[in-house]
Amino acid sequence: MSKKRIEWIDVAKAIGIVAVVFGHAMTRHGTMFHFLYWWHMPIFFIMGGFFLKPIINNNWWGFFKKRILPLLISYLICGGGLILLSHFVRGELVVYNILFCETALGRPNTQSLPECLLVY
């Protein structure tokens, strides 16, 4: 039995995808760029929220283990891999990447290494 798709949600997601592509392809940051960046990511969060299954019996730990922890682990592994790749391919020191992260946050040398790696 096939599930019926909700057409307007598919259209909203498609518009969001096109907005992301255009936003990243723009070389000048004018009015159109700021207009796209004002709404293109919130549309994904809103559309994703429509399909989030409710948490049964306030089982937040089960939700965290099943939905958030695998994403967090993947994020940290990929982030660490990108830092190492940058180290070997571009010849940059790992410390350089950490300092770049701290400077990009606007708070140089104020957070610990795990916080910086999580944000990076």
Secondary structure, DSSP 8 states (H G I E B T S, - for coil): ------HHHHHHHHHHHHHHHHHHH-SS-SHHHHHHHHHHHHHHHHHHHHT----GGG-HHHHIIIIIHHHHHHHHHHHHHHHHHHHHHS---HHHHHHHHHHHTT-TT-S-HHHHHHH-
